[in-house]
Amino acid sequence: MNRPLIPWLKRAALLLCLAVLVSGCGHAAYTNRSQLLLIGEGQEMQLGLQAAQDVLKKEKESSDLLQTERVRRVGWRIAMAANKPEYKWEFHLIEKNDVNAFCLPGGKVFVYTGILNLTTSNDELAAVMGHEIAHALERHGAERMSQALMLQVGGQAASIAIGSSVGPVASEVFGQAYGIGAQVGVMLPHNRTQESEADEVGMILAAKAGYEPAGALSLWRKMDAYAKSKGKSQPEWLSTHPSTTQRIADIQAKMDAIRAKYFQPQYLN
Ligand SMILES: [Zn+2]
């Protein structure tokens, strides 16, 4: 189909202006991958904190003090390894049989009992939390928001990208990027590059925090078996992620180098 040339040019010029104006290119922490980021980190964090309040209003926190404490302890150790003092870290265990976990920008981390019950060691729990925290640190949500802005550019979106306020339109784009819909919770539809980056950085964080990075390997093998046992009705955490065969191979390929460089065994686990 032929597209009219002028609107296309206008759109391209506007995109270029936007990119220049907001200096929308950044580099991902740890991997140094170039990213298009049209949203400021402060703005992104503010939206994350708002979304976290909504999640807490709707979801029920676990009354199991022991497991809640376990999630907090593993989470804090990864947070310390992440060295992100501007985040206001919190770790919540949600009483729900969903295989789900996420970290919102700003450092609010949610782990569901459904995924916690699948983990049989703190190394595996560290792999879950490291992966989710890595998505936030690498600003994968902001990348998705930027992609959404690119599609909508020319309208209100441009003003969001340049402005620093958090208006209803910014909230809507955030909600779309994070998959916050009618249903409670967050479903991050990350792409393959982001997933592979979160696996790698998640392993680095877990290793720096004193957890054996092989926890990621046993976790994903378990996820694979669990998904197969469920047939088509895959758990949410898996359905938003690419197939596990390649992922397990990638994790295995990177693991020894990450362990050698970052793993600091600690007495307390
Ligand atoms: Zn992920």
Boltz pocket constraint, residues with backbone or C-beta under 6 A from the ligand:
constraints:
  - pocket:
      binder: B
      contacts: [[A, 131], [A, 135], [A, 188], [A, 190], [A, 194], [A, 195], [A, 198], [A, 241]]
      max_distance: 6.0
